[in-house]
Amino acid sequence: MAIGFALLSISPLYEKTVFEQLGKIPEIVEVHPLFGEFDILVKMECADIDSLGGVVIRKIRSIKGVMDTKTLIGTKSLAGT
């Protein structure tokens, strides 16, 4: 399983619509509104890294109001090492 995070920049007035649309994407397990440089943070869980890329490109970026994304790929936890 691959875990990824995406930081999203949203066009003004589209924040609520984008937030609601993100909640309909099965691979997105968490959606958090933010204050600061980015507007929304999402956590994704997919079968592999290629699937994560597909979610960002085909599902997230296609939502009207999403202006930019920054994707971060998670690694195994460092806990216990």
mmCIF file of the N, C-alpha and C atoms, coordinates in Angstrom:
data_MODEL
# 
_entry.id   MODEL 
# 
loop_
_atom_site.group_PDB 
_atom_site.id 
_atom_site.type_symbol 
_atom_site.label_atom_id 
_atom_site.label_alt_id 
_atom_site.label_comp_id 
_atom_site.label_asym_id 
_atom_site.label_entity_id 
_atom_site.label_seq_id 
_atom_site.pdbx_PDB_ins_code 
_atom_site.Cartn_x 
_atom_site.Cartn_y 
_atom_site.Cartn_z 
_atom_site.occupancy 
_atom_site.B_iso_or_equiv 
_atom_site.pdbx_formal_charge 
_atom_site.auth_seq_id 
_atom_site.auth_comp_id 
_atom_site.auth_asym_id 
_atom_site.auth_atom_id 
_atom_site.pdbx_PDB_model_num 
ATOM 1   N N  . MET A 1 1  ? 0.839   -1.184 0.000   1.00 0.00 ? 1  MET A N  1 
ATOM 2   C CA . MET A 1 1  ? 0.000   0.000  0.000   1.00 0.00 ? 1  MET A CA 1 
ATOM 3   C C  . MET A 1 1  ? 0.879   1.239  0.000   1.00 0.00 ? 1  MET A C  1 
ATOM 4   N N  . ALA A 1 2  ? 0.468   2.236  -0.751  1.00 0.00 ? 2  ALA A N  1 
ATOM 5   C CA . ALA A 1 2  ? 1.174   3.513  -0.813  1.00 0.00 ? 2  ALA A CA 1 
ATOM 6   C C  . ALA A 1 2  ? 0.319   4.582  -0.146  1.00 0.00 ? 2  ALA A C  1 
ATOM 7   N N  . ILE A 1 3  ? 0.988   5.407  0.634   1.00 0.00 ? 3  ILE A N  1 
ATOM 8   C CA . ILE A 1 3  ? 0.317   6.519  1.314   1.00 0.00 ? 3  ILE A CA 1 
ATOM 9   C C  . ILE A 1 3  ? 0.877   7.808  0.734   1.00 0.00 ? 3  ILE A C  1 
ATOM 10  N N  . GLY A 1 4  ? -0.010  8.740  0.434   1.00 0.00 ? 4  GLY A N  1 
ATOM 11  C CA . GLY A 1 4  ? 0.432   10.017 -0.093  1.00 0.00 ? 4  GLY A CA 1 
ATOM 12  C C  . GLY A 1 4  ? -0.392  11.151 0.478   1.00 0.00 ? 4  GLY A C  1 
ATOM 13  N N  . PHE A 1 5  ? 0.179   12.327 0.384   1.00 0.00 ? 5  PHE A N  1 
ATOM 14  C CA . PHE A 1 5  ? -0.486  13.537 0.837   1.00 0.00 ? 5  PHE A CA 1 
ATOM 15  C C  . PHE A 1 5  ? -0.434  14.535 -0.308  1.00 0.00 ? 5  PHE A C  1 
ATOM 16  N N  . ALA A 1 6  ? -1.474  15.322 -0.459  1.00 0.00 ? 6  ALA A N  1 
ATOM 17  C CA . ALA A 1 6  ? -1.473  16.369 -1.471  1.00 0.00 ? 6  ALA A CA 1 
ATOM 18  C C  . ALA A 1 6  ? -1.912  17.674 -0.828  1.00 0.00 ? 6  ALA A C  1 
ATOM 19  N N  . LEU A 1 7  ? -1.139  18.706 -1.082  1.00 0.00 ? 7  LEU A N  1 
ATOM 20  C CA . LEU A 1 7  ? -1.464  20.058 -0.660  1.00 0.00 ? 7  LEU A CA 1 
ATOM 21  C C  . LEU A 1 7  ? -2.086  20.752 -1.860  1.00 0.00 ? 7  LEU A C  1 
ATOM 22  N N  . LEU A 1 8  ? -3.267  21.320 -1.676  1.00 0.00 ? 8  LEU A N  1 
ATOM 23  C CA . LEU A 1 8  ? -4.012  21.888 -2.790  1.00 0.00 ? 8  LEU A CA 1 
ATOM 24  C C  . LEU A 1 8  ? -4.187  23.397 -2.639  1.00 0.00 ? 8  LEU A C  1 
ATOM 25  N N  . SER A 1 9  ? -4.019  24.084 -3.754  1.00 0.00 ? 9  SER A N  1 
ATOM 26  C CA . SER A 1 9  ? -4.364  25.505 -3.834  1.00 0.00 ? 9  SER A CA 1 
ATOM 27  C C  . SER A 1 9  ? -5.687  25.591 -4.591  1.00 0.00 ? 9  SER A C  1 
ATOM 28  N N  . ILE A 1 10 ? -6.642  26.296 -4.001  1.00 0.00 ? 10 ILE A N  1 
ATOM 29  C CA . ILE A 1 10 ? -8.000  26.356 -4.539  1.00 0.00 ? 10 ILE A CA 1 
ATOM 30  C C  . ILE A 1 10 ? -8.345  27.786 -4.935  1.00 0.00 ? 10 ILE A C  1 
ATOM 31  N N  . SER A 1 11 ? -9.055  27.923 -6.056  1.00 0.00 ? 11 SER A N  1 
ATOM 32  C CA . SER A 1 11 ? -9.542  29.239 -6.482  1.00 0.00 ? 11 SER A CA 1 
ATOM 33  C C  . SER A 1 11 ? -10.494 29.793 -5.426  1.00 0.00 ? 11 SER A C  1 
ATOM 34  N N  . PRO A 1 12 ? -10.444 31.104 -5.193  1.00 0.00 ? 12 PRO A N  1 
ATOM 35  C CA . PRO A 1 12 ? -11.375 31.696 -4.235  1.00 0.00 ? 12 PRO A CA 1 
ATOM 36  C C  . PRO A 1 12 ? -12.821 31.343 -4.595  1.00 0.00 ? 12 PRO A C  1 
ATOM 37  N N  . LEU A 1 13 ? -13.630 31.132 -3.599  1.00 0.00 ? 13 LEU A N  1 
ATOM 38  C CA . LEU A 1 13 ? -15.050 30.790 -3.692  1.00 0.00 ? 13 LEU A CA 1 
ATOM 39  C C  . LEU A 1 13 ? -15.318 29.332 -4.058  1.00 0.00 ? 13 LEU A C  1 
ATOM 40  N N  . TYR A 1 14 ? -14.290 28.527 -4.317  1.00 0.00 ? 14 TYR A N  1 
ATOM 41  C CA . TYR A 1 14 ? -14.479 27.119 -4.653  1.00 0.00 ? 14 TYR A CA 1 
ATOM 42  C C  . TYR A 1 14 ? -14.094 26.177 -3.509  1.00 0.00 ? 14 TYR A C  1 
ATOM 43  N N  . GLU A 1 15 ? -13.668 26.712 -2.384  1.00 0.00 ? 15 GLU A N  1 
ATOM 44  C CA . GLU A 1 15 ? -13.168 25.879 -1.305  1.00 0.00 ? 15 GLU A CA 1 
ATOM 45  C C  . GLU A 1 15 ? -14.186 24.822 -0.861  1.00 0.00 ? 15 GLU A C  1 
ATOM 46  N N  . LYS A 1 16 ? -15.415 25.231 -0.618  1.00 0.00 ? 16 LYS A N  1 
ATOM 47  C CA . LYS A 1 16 ? -16.431 24.298 -0.134  1.00 0.00 ? 16 LYS A CA 1 
ATOM 48  C C  . LYS A 1 16 ? -16.761 23.238 -1.180  1.00 0.00 ? 16 LYS A C  1 
ATOM 49  N N  . THR A 1 17 ? -16.903 23.634 -2.422  1.00 0.00 ? 17 THR A N  1 
ATOM 50  C CA . THR A 1 17 ? -17.217 22.700 -3.502  1.00 0.00 ? 17 THR A CA 1 
ATOM 51  C C  . THR A 1 17 ? -16.110 21.667 -3.667  1.00 0.00 ? 17 THR A C  1 
ATOM 52  N N  . VAL A 1 18 ? -14.865 22.124 -3.683  1.00 0.00 ? 18 VAL A N  1 
ATOM 53  C CA . VAL A 1 18 ? -13.735 21.207 -3.830  1.00 0.00 ? 18 VAL A CA 1 
ATOM 54  C C  . VAL A 1 18 ? -13.678 20.259 -2.636  1.00 0.00 ? 18 VAL A C  1 
ATOM 55  N N  . PHE A 1 19 ? -13.849 20.791 -1.438  1.00 0.00 ? 19 PHE A N  1 
ATOM 56  C CA . PHE A 1 19 ? -13.840 19.972 -0.221  1.00 0.00 ? 19 PHE A CA 1 
ATOM 57  C C  . PHE A 1 19 ? -14.873 18.844 -0.335  1.00 0.00 ? 19 PHE A C  1 
ATOM 58  N N  . GLU A 1 20 ? -16.068 19.175 -0.776  1.00 0.00 ? 20 GLU A N  1 
ATOM 59  C CA . GLU A 1 20 ? -17.132 18.176 -0.903  1.00 0.00 ? 20 GLU A CA 1 
ATOM 60  C C  . GLU A 1 20 ? -16.802 17.135 -1.974  1.00 0.00 ? 20 GLU A C  1 
ATOM 61  N N  . GLN A 1 21 ? -16.242 17.570 -3.101  1.00 0.00 ? 21 GLN A N  1 
ATOM 62  C CA . GLN A 1 21 ? -15.893 16.641 -4.177  1.00 0.00 ? 21 GLN A CA 1 
ATOM 63  C C  . GLN A 1 21 ? -14.771 15.697 -3.759  1.00 0.00 ? 21 GLN A C  1 
ATOM 64  N N  . LEU A 1 22 ? -13.819 16.194 -3.001  1.00 0.00 ? 22 LEU A N  1 
ATOM 65  C CA . LEU A 1 22 ? -12.720 15.356 -2.528  1.00 0.00 ? 22 LEU A CA 1 
ATOM 66  C C  . LEU A 1 22 ? -13.238 14.229 -1.650  1.00 0.00 ? 22 LEU A C  1 
ATOM 67  N N  . GLY A 1 23 ? -14.258 14.493 -0.867  1.00 0.00 ? 23 GLY A N  1 
ATOM 68  C CA . GLY A 1 23 ? -14.836 13.479 0.016   1.00 0.00 ? 23 GLY A CA 1 
ATOM 69  C C  . GLY A 1 23 ? -15.488 12.327 -0.732  1.00 0.00 ? 23 GLY A C  1 
ATOM 70  N N  . LYS A 1 24 ? -15.735 12.493 -2.014  1.00 0.00 ? 24 LYS A N  1 
ATOM 71  C CA . LYS A 1 24 ? -16.355 11.449 -2.832  1.00 0.00 ? 24 LYS A CA 1 
ATOM 72  C C  . LYS A 1 24 ? -15.332 10.529 -3.499  1.00 0.00 ? 24 LYS A C  1 
ATOM 73  N N  . ILE A 1 25 ? -14.053 10.835 -3.372  1.00 0.00 ? 25 ILE A N  1 
ATOM 74  C CA . ILE A 1 25 ? -13.002 10.024 -3.989  1.00 0.00 ? 25 ILE A CA 1 
ATOM 75  C C  . ILE A 1 25 ? -12.602 8.931  -3.002  1.00 0.00 ? 25 ILE A C  1 
ATOM 76  N N  . PRO A 1 26 ? -12.815 7.661  -3.349  1.00 0.00 ? 26 PRO A N  1 
ATOM 77  C CA . PRO A 1 26 ? -12.589 6.570  -2.382  1.00 0.00 ? 26 PRO A CA 1 
ATOM 78  C C  . PRO A 1 26 ? -11.162 6.471  -1.854  1.00 0.00 ? 26 PRO A C  1 
ATOM 79  N N  . GLU A 1 27 ? -10.180 6.831  -2.654  1.00 0.00 ? 27 GLU A N  1 
ATOM 80  C CA . GLU A 1 27 ? -8.779  6.710  -2.225  1.00 0.00 ? 27 GLU A CA 1 
ATOM 81  C C  . GLU A 1 27 ? -8.371  7.790  -1.236  1.00 0.00 ? 27 GLU A C  1 
ATOM 82  N N  . ILE A 1 28 ? -9.176  8.839  -1.119  1.00 0.00 ? 28 ILE A N  1 
ATOM 83  C CA . ILE A 1 28 ? -8.881  9.911  -0.161  1.00 0.00 ? 28 ILE A CA 1 
ATOM 84  C C  . ILE A 1 28 ? -9.509  9.541  1.173   1.00 0.00 ? 28 ILE A C  1 
ATOM 85  N N  . VAL A 1 29 ? -8.654  9.373  2.181   1.00 0.00 ? 29 VAL A N  1 
ATOM 86  C CA . VAL A 1 29 ? -9.131  8.928  3.494   1.00 0.00 ? 29 VAL A CA 1 
ATOM 87  C C  . VAL A 1 29 ? -9.254  10.067 4.504   1.00 0.00 ? 29 VAL A C  1 
ATOM 88  N N  . GLU A 1 30 ? -8.627  11.209 4.213   1.00 0.00 ? 30 GLU A N  1 
ATOM 89  C CA . GLU A 1 30 ? -8.749  12.381 5.088   1.00 0.00 ? 30 GLU A CA 1 
ATOM 90  C C  . GLU A 1 30 ? -8.692  13.649 4.242   1.00 0.00 ? 30 GLU A C  1 
ATOM 91  N N  . VAL A 1 31 ? -9.492  14.640 4.616   1.00 0.00 ? 31 VAL A N  1 
ATOM 92  C CA . VAL A 1 31 ? -9.490  15.952 3.965   1.00 0.00 ? 31 VAL A CA 1 
ATOM 93  C C  . VAL A 1 31 ? -9.477  17.005 5.066   1.00 0.00 ? 31 VAL A C  1 
ATOM 94  N N  . HIS A 1 32 ? -8.500  17.915 5.004   1.00 0.00 ? 32 HIS A N  1 
ATOM 95  C CA . HIS A 1 32 ? -8.372  18.938 6.040   1.00 0.00 ? 32 HIS A CA 1 
ATOM 96  C C  . HIS A 1 32 ? -8.261  20.326 5.411   1.00 0.00 ? 32 HIS A C  1 
ATOM 97  N N  . PRO A 1 33 ? -9.154  21.262 5.752   1.00 0.00 ? 33 PRO A N  1 
ATOM 98  C CA . PRO A 1 33 ? -8.972  22.638 5.309   1.00 0.00 ? 33 PRO A CA 1 
ATOM 99  C C  . PRO A 1 33 ? -7.795  23.258 6.065   1.00 0.00 ? 33 PRO A C  1 
ATOM 100 N N  . LEU A 1 34 ? -7.087  24.161 5.402   1.00 0.00 ? 34 LEU A N  1 
ATOM 101 C CA . LEU A 1 34 ? -5.902  24.787 5.989   1.00 0.00 ? 34 LEU A CA 1 
ATOM 102 C C  . LEU A 1 34 ? -5.979  26.303 5.880   1.00 0.00 ? 34 LEU A C  1 
ATOM 103 N N  . PHE A 1 35 ? -5.210  26.979 6.715   1.00 0.00 ? 35 PHE A N  1 
ATOM 104 C CA . PHE A 1 35 ? -4.929  28.397 6.565   1.00 0.00 ? 35 PHE A CA 1 
ATOM 105 C C  . PHE A 1 35 ? -3.459  28.497 6.218   1.00 0.00 ? 35 PHE A C  1 
ATOM 106 N N  . GLY A 1 36 ? -3.110  29.372 5.309   1.00 0.00 ? 36 GLY A N  1 
ATOM 107 C CA . GLY A 1 36 ? -1.707  29.527 4.953   1.00 0.00 ? 36 GLY A CA 1 
ATOM 108 C C  . GLY A 1 36 ? -1.506  29.418 3.454   1.00 0.00 ? 36 GLY A C  1 
ATOM 109 N N  . GLU A 1 37 ? -0.329  28.940 3.063   1.00 0.00 ? 37 GLU A N  1 
ATOM 110 C CA . GLU A 1 37 ? 0.040   28.870 1.651   1.00 0.00 ? 37 GLU A CA 1 
ATOM 111 C C  . GLU A 1 37 ? -0.888  27.962 0.845   1.00 0.00 ? 37 GLU A C  1 
ATOM 112 N N  . PHE A 1 38 ? -1.357  26.864 1.456   1.00 0.00 ? 38 PHE A N  1 
ATOM 113 C CA . PHE A 1 38 ? -2.251  25.928 0.787   1.00 0.00 ? 38 PHE A CA 1 
ATOM 114 C C  . PHE A 1 38 ? -3.615  25.958 1.458   1.00 0.00 ? 38 PHE A C  1 
ATOM 115 N N  . ASP A 1 39 ? -4.629  25.520 0.722   1.00 0.00 ? 39 ASP A N  1 
ATOM 116 C CA . ASP A 1 39 ? -6.004  25.605 1.208   1.00 0.00 ? 39 ASP A CA 1 
ATOM 117 C C  . ASP A 1 39 ? -6.553  24.293 1.770   1.00 0.00 ? 39 ASP A C  1 
ATOM 118 N N  . ILE A 1 40 ? -6.105  23.166 1.209   1.00 0.00 ? 40 ILE A N  1 
ATOM 119 C CA . ILE A 1 40 ? -6.610  21.863 1.633   1.00 0.00 ? 40 ILE A CA 1 
ATOM 120 C C  . ILE A 1 40 ? -5.465  20.856 1.627   1.00 0.00 ? 40 ILE A C  1 
ATOM 121 N N  . LEU A 1 41 ? -5.468  19.970 2.616   1.00 0.00 ? 41 LEU A N  1 
ATOM 122 C CA . LEU A 1 41 ? -4.543  18.836 2.692   1.00 0.00 ? 41 LEU A CA 1 
ATOM 123 C C  . LEU A 1 41 ? -5.371  17.568 2.605   1.00 0.00 ? 41 LEU A C  1 
ATOM 124 N N  . VAL A 1 42 ? -4.968  16.645 1.716   1.00 0.00 ? 42 VAL A N  1 
ATOM 125 C CA . VAL A 1 42 ? -5.644  15.353 1.646   1.00 0.00 ? 42 VAL A CA 1 
ATOM 126 C C  . VAL A 1 42 ? -4.642  14.236 1.894   1.00 0.00 ? 42 VAL A C  1 
ATOM 127 N N  . LYS A 1 43 ? -5.128  13.177 2.505   1.00 0.00 ? 43 LYS A N  1 
ATOM 128 C CA . LYS A 1 43 ? -4.347  11.957 2.689   1.00 0.00 ? 43 LYS A CA 1 
ATOM 129 C C  . LYS A 1 43 ? -4.973  10.894 1.808   1.00 0.00 ? 43 LYS A C  1 
ATOM 130 N N  . MET A 1 44 ? -4.127  10.199 1.042   1.00 0.00 ? 44 MET A N  1 
ATOM 131 C CA . MET A 1 44 ? -4.599  9.166  0.125   1.00 0.00 ? 44 MET A CA 1 
ATOM 132 C C  . MET A 1 44 ? -3.971  7.830  0.469   1.00 0.00 ? 44 MET A C  1 
ATOM 133 N N  . GLU A 1 45 ? -4.725  6.758  0.259   1.00 0.00 ? 45 GLU A N  1 
ATOM 134 C CA . GLU A 1 45 ? -4.214  5.400  0.391   1.00 0.00 ? 45 GLU A CA 1 
ATOM 135 C C  . GLU A 1 45 ? -4.538  4.660  -0.898  1.00 0.00 ? 45 GLU A C  1 
ATOM 136 N N  . CYS A 1 46 ? -3.497  4.147  -1.560  1.00 0.00 ? 46 CYS A N  1 
ATOM 137 C CA . CYS A 1 46 ? -3.664  3.459  -2.834  1.00 0.00 ? 46 CYS A CA 1 
ATOM 138 C C  . CYS A 1 46 ? -2.825  2.184  -2.838  1.00 0.00 ? 46 CYS A C  1 
ATOM 139 N N  . ALA A 1 47 ? -3.043  1.366  -3.845  1.00 0.00 ? 47 ALA A N  1 
ATOM 140 C CA . ALA A 1 47 ? -2.322  0.097  -3.959  1.00 0.00 ? 47 ALA A CA 1 
ATOM 141 C C  . ALA A 1 47 ? -0.824  0.317  -4.183  1.00 0.00 ? 47 ALA A C  1 
ATOM 142 N N  . ASP A 1 48 ? -0.460  1.341  -4.946  1.00 0.00 ? 48 ASP A N  1 
ATOM 143 C CA . ASP A 1 48 ? 0.949   1.588  -5.258  1.00 0.00 ? 48 ASP A CA 1 
ATOM 144 C C  . ASP A 1 48 ? 1.144   3.059  -5.630  1.00 0.00 ? 48 ASP A C  1 
ATOM 145 N N  . ILE A 1 49 ? 2.391   3.427  -5.878  1.00 0.00 ? 49 ILE A N  1 
ATOM 146 C CA . ILE A 1 49 ? 2.719   4.824  -6.172  1.00 0.00 ? 49 ILE A CA 1 
ATOM 147 C C  . ILE A 1 49 ? 2.079   5.276  -7.482  1.00 0.00 ? 49 ILE A C  1 
ATOM 148 N N  . ASP A 1 50 ? 2.041   4.391  -8.484  1.00 0.00 ? 50 ASP A N  1 
ATOM 149 C CA . ASP A 1 50 ? 1.410   4.769  -9.751  1.00 0.00 ? 50 ASP A CA 1 
ATOM 150 C C  . ASP A 1 50 ? -0.058  5.120  -9.550  1.00 0.00 ? 50 ASP A C  1 
ATOM 151 N N  . SER A 1 51 ? -0.732  4.388  -8.693  1.00 0.00 ? 51 SER A N  1 
ATOM 152 C CA . SER A 1 51 ? -2.145  4.672  -8.413  1.00 0.00 ? 51 SER A CA 1 
ATOM 153 C C  . SER A 1 51 ? -2.310  6.025  -7.731  1.00 0.00 ? 51 SER A C  1 
ATOM 154 N N  . LEU A 1 52 ? -1.376  6.367  -6.841  1.00 0.00 ? 52 LEU A N  1 
ATOM 155 C CA . LEU A 1 52 ? -1.417  7.686  -6.201  1.00 0.00 ? 52 LEU A CA 1 
ATOM 156 C C  . LEU A 1 52 ? -1.341  8.790  -7.256  1.00 0.00 ? 52 LEU A C  1 
ATOM 157 N N  . GLY A 1 53 ? -0.418  8.631  -8.177  1.00 0.00 ? 53 GLY A N  1 
ATOM 158 C CA . GLY A 1 53 ? -0.286  9.620  -9.241  1.00 0.00 ? 53 GLY A CA 1 
ATOM 159 C C  . GLY A 1 53 ? -1.555  9.744  -10.056 1.00 0.00 ? 53 GLY A C  1 
ATOM 160 N N  . GLY A 1 54 ? -2.194  8.609  -10.313 1.00 0.00 ? 54 GLY A N  1 
ATOM 161 C CA . GLY A 1 54 ? -3.446  8.630  -11.060 1.00 0.00 ? 54 GLY A CA 1 
ATOM 162 C C  . GLY A 1 54 ? -4.551  9.362  -10.336 1.00 0.00 ? 54 GLY A C  1 
ATOM 163 N N  . VAL A 1 55 ? -4.630  9.188  -9.039  1.00 0.00 ? 55 VAL A N  1 
ATOM 164 C CA . VAL A 1 55 ? -5.652  9.884  -8.254  1.00 0.00 ? 55 VAL A CA 1 
ATOM 165 C C  . VAL A 1 55 ? -5.433  11.396 -8.343  1.00 0.00 ? 55 VAL A C  1 
ATOM 166 N N  . VAL A 1 56 ? -4.183  11.813 -8.198  1.00 0.00 ? 56 VAL A N  1 
ATOM 167 C CA . VAL A 1 56 ? -3.891  13.251 -8.249  1.00 0.00 ? 56 VAL A CA 1 
ATOM 168 C C  . VAL A 1 56 ? -4.192  13.813 -9.635  1.00 0.00 ? 56 VAL A C  1 
ATOM 169 N N  . ILE A 1 57 ? -3.699  13.140 -10.663 1.00 0.00 ? 57 ILE A N  1 
ATOM 170 C CA . ILE A 1 57 ? -3.831  13.682 -12.024 1.00 0.00 ? 57 ILE A CA 1 
ATOM 171 C C  . ILE A 1 57 ? -5.260  13.584 -12.543 1.00 0.00 ? 57 ILE A C  1 
ATOM 172 N N  . ARG A 1 58 ? -5.874  12.407 -12.425 1.00 0.00 ? 58 ARG A N  1 
ATOM 173 C CA . ARG A 1 58 ? -7.182  12.202 -13.055 1.00 0.00 ? 58 ARG A CA 1 
ATOM 174 C C  . ARG A 1 58 ? -8.376  12.588 -12.189 1.00 0.00 ? 58 ARG A C  1 
ATOM 175 N N  . LYS A 1 59 ? -8.211  12.523 -10.874 1.00 0.00 ? 59 LYS A N  1 
ATOM 176 C CA . LYS A 1 59 ? -9.363  12.791 -10.012 1.00 0.00 ? 59 LYS A CA 1 
ATOM 177 C C  . LYS A 1 59 ? -9.291  14.147 -9.319  1.00 0.00 ? 59 LYS A C  1 
ATOM 178 N N  . ILE A 1 60 ? -8.168  14.455 -8.674  1.00 0.00 ? 60 ILE A N  1 
ATOM 179 C CA . ILE A 1 60 ? -8.073  15.708 -7.909  1.00 0.00 ? 60 ILE A CA 1 
ATOM 180 C C  . ILE A 1 60 ? -7.926  16.910 -8.834  1.00 0.00 ? 60 ILE A C  1 
ATOM 181 N N  . ARG A 1 61 ? -6.989  16.847 -9.767  1.00 0.00 ? 61 ARG A N  1 
ATOM 182 C CA . ARG A 1 61 ? -6.740  17.997 -10.646 1.00 0.00 ? 61 ARG A CA 1 
ATOM 183 C C  . ARG A 1 61 ? -7.894  18.282 -11.596 1.00 0.00 ? 61 ARG A C  1 
ATOM 184 N N  . SER A 1 62 ? -8.776  17.320 -11.780 1.00 0.00 ? 62 SER A N  1 
ATOM 185 C CA . SER A 1 62 ? -9.911  17.534 -12.683 1.00 0.00 ? 62 SER A CA 1 
ATOM 186 C C  . SER A 1 62 ? -11.078 18.254 -12.012 1.00 0.00 ? 62 SER A C  1 
ATOM 187 N N  . ILE A 1 63 ? -11.009 18.457 -10.690 1.00 0.00 ? 63 ILE A N  1 
ATOM 188 C CA . ILE A 1 63 ? -12.073 19.152 -9.970  1.00 0.00 ? 63 ILE A CA 1 
ATOM 189 C C  . ILE A 1 63 ? -11.977 20.653 -10.261 1.00 0.00 ? 63 ILE A C  1 
ATOM 190 N N  . LYS A 1 64 ? -13.089 21.220 -10.689 1.00 0.00 ? 64 LYS A N  1 
ATOM 191 C CA . LYS A 1 64 ? -13.122 22.658 -10.973 1.00 0.00 ? 64 LYS A CA 1 
ATOM 192 C C  . LYS A 1 64 ? -12.809 23.435 -9.702  1.00 0.00 ? 64 LYS A C  1 
ATOM 193 N N  . GLY A 1 65 ? -11.854 24.336 -9.794  1.00 0.00 ? 65 GLY A N  1 
ATOM 194 C CA . GLY A 1 65 ? -11.447 25.144 -8.653  1.00 0.00 ? 65 GLY A CA 1 
ATOM 195 C C  . GLY A 1 65 ? -10.080 24.764 -8.119  1.00 0.00 ? 65 GLY A C  1 
ATOM 196 N N  . VAL A 1 66 ? -9.580  23.569 -8.449  1.00 0.00 ? 66 VAL A N  1 
ATOM 197 C CA . VAL A 1 66 ? -8.236  23.177 -8.024  1.00 0.00 ? 66 VAL A CA 1 
ATOM 198 C C  . VAL A 1 66 ? -7.243  23.852 -8.963  1.00 0.00 ? 66 VAL A C  1 
ATOM 199 N N  . MET A 1 67 ? -6.418  24.732 -8.408  1.00 0.00 ? 67 MET A N  1 
ATOM 200 C CA . MET A 1 67 ? -5.462  25.490 -9.221  1.00 0.00 ? 67 MET A CA 1 
ATOM 201 C C  . MET A 1 67 ? -4.101  24.816 -9.275  1.00 0.00 ? 67 MET A C  1 
ATOM 202 N N  . ASP A 1 68 ? -3.670  24.219 -8.153  1.00 0.00 ? 68 ASP A N  1 
ATOM 203 C CA . ASP A 1 68 ? -2.320  23.655 -8.085  1.00 0.00 ? 68 ASP A CA 1 
ATOM 204 C C  . ASP A 1 68 ? -2.284  22.574 -7.021  1.00 0.00 ? 68 ASP A C  1 
ATOM 205 N N  . THR A 1 69 ? -1.384  21.607 -7.216  1.00 0.00 ? 69 THR A N  1 
ATOM 206 C CA . THR A 1 69 ? -1.201  20.559 -6.216  1.00 0.00 ? 69 THR A CA 1 
ATOM 207 C C  . THR A 1 69 ? 0.278   20.356 -5.941  1.00 0.00 ? 69 THR A C  1 
ATOM 208 N N  . LYS A 1 70 ? 0.578   19.932 -4.741  1.00 0.00 ? 70 LYS A N  1 
ATOM 209 C CA . LYS A 1 70 ? 1.925   19.512 -4.366  1.00 0.00 ? 70 LYS A CA 1 
ATOM 210 C C  . LYS A 1 70 ? 1.754   18.161 -3.690  1.00 0.00 ? 70 LYS A C  1 
ATOM 211 N N  . THR A 1 71 ? 2.322   17.133 -4.297  1.00 0.00 ? 71 THR A N  1 
ATOM 212 C CA . THR A 1 71 ? 2.112   15.768 -3.815  1.00 0.00 ? 71 THR A CA 1 
ATOM 213 C C  . THR A 1 71 ? 3.337   15.279 -3.060  1.00 0.00 ? 71 THR A C  1 
ATOM 214 N N  . LEU A 1 72 ? 3.088   14.630 -1.930  1.00 0.00 ? 72 LEU A N  1 
ATOM 215 C CA . LEU A 1 72 ? 4.146   14.057 -1.104  1.00 0.00 ? 72 LEU A CA 1 
ATOM 216 C C  . LEU A 1 72 ? 3.863   12.563 -0.933  1.00 0.00 ? 72 LEU A C  1 
ATOM 217 N N  . ILE A 1 73 ? 4.874   11.746 -1.174  1.00 0.00 ? 73 ILE A N  1 
ATOM 218 C CA . ILE A 1 73 ? 4.738   10.303 -1.040  1.00 0.00 ? 73 ILE A CA 1 
ATOM 219 C C  . ILE A 1 73 ? 5.263   9.900  0.338   1.00 0.00 ? 73 ILE A C  1 
ATOM 220 N N  . GLY A 1 74 ? 4.450   9.151  1.072   1.00 0.00 ? 74 GLY A N  1 
ATOM 221 C CA . GLY A 1 74 ? 4.856   8.706  2.398   1.00 0.00 ? 74 GLY A CA 1 
ATOM 222 C C  . GLY A 1 74 ? 5.791   7.499  2.328   1.00 0.00 ? 74 GLY A C  1 
ATOM 223 N N  . THR A 1 75 ? 6.518   7.289  3.387   1.00 0.00 ? 75 THR A N  1 
ATOM 224 C CA . THR A 1 75 ? 7.411   6.141  3.508   1.00 0.00 ? 75 THR A CA 1 
ATOM 225 C C  . THR A 1 75 ? 7.010   5.364  4.747   1.00 0.00 ? 75 THR A C  1 
ATOM 226 N N  . LYS A 1 76 ? 7.604   4.208  4.947   1.00 0.00 ? 76 LYS A N  1 
ATOM 227 C CA . LYS A 1 76 ? 7.299   3.452  6.149   1.00 0.00 ? 76 LYS A CA 1 
ATOM 228 C C  . LYS A 1 76 ? 7.642   4.279  7.381   1.00 0.00 ? 76 LYS A C  1 
ATOM 229 N N  . SER A 1 77 ? 6.864   4.089  8.420   1.00 0.00 ? 77 SER A N  1 
ATOM 230 C CA . SER A 1 77 ? 7.057   4.855  9.641   1.00 0.00 ? 77 SER A CA 1 
ATOM 231 C C  . SER A 1 77 ? 8.448   4.611  10.231  1.00 0.00 ? 77 SER A C  1 
ATOM 232 N N  . LEU A 1 78 ? 9.014   5.641  10.805  1.00 0.00 ? 78 LEU A N  1 
ATOM 233 C CA . LEU A 1 78 ? 10.304  5.520  11.472  1.00 0.00 ? 78 LEU A CA 1 
ATOM 234 C C  . LEU A 1 78 ? 10.155  5.108  12.929  1.00 0.00 ? 78 LEU A C  1 
ATOM 235 N N  . ALA A 1 79 ? 8.921   4.952  13.381  1.00 0.00 ? 79 ALA A N  1 
ATOM 236 C CA . ALA A 1 79 ? 8.686   4.568  14.772  1.00 0.00 ? 79 ALA A CA 1 
ATOM 237 C C  . ALA A 1 79 ? 9.310   3.208  15.049  1.00 0.00 ? 79 ALA A C  1 
ATOM 238 N N  . GLY A 1 80 ? 9.973   3.097  16.145  1.00 0.00 ? 80 GLY A N  1 
ATOM 239 C CA . GLY A 1 80 ? 10.546  1.832  16.564  1.00 0.00 ? 80 GLY A CA 1 
ATOM 240 C C  . GLY A 1 80 ? 11.911  1.522  15.941  1.00 0.00 ? 80 GLY A C  1 
ATOM 241 N N  . THR A 1 81 ? 12.477  2.498  15.214  1.00 0.00 ? 81 THR A N  1 
ATOM 242 C CA . THR A 1 81 ? 13.790  2.229  14.611  1.00 0.00 ? 81 THR A CA 1 
ATOM 243 C C  . THR A 1 81 ? 14.879  2.920  15.371  1.00 0.00 ? 81 THR A C  1 
# 
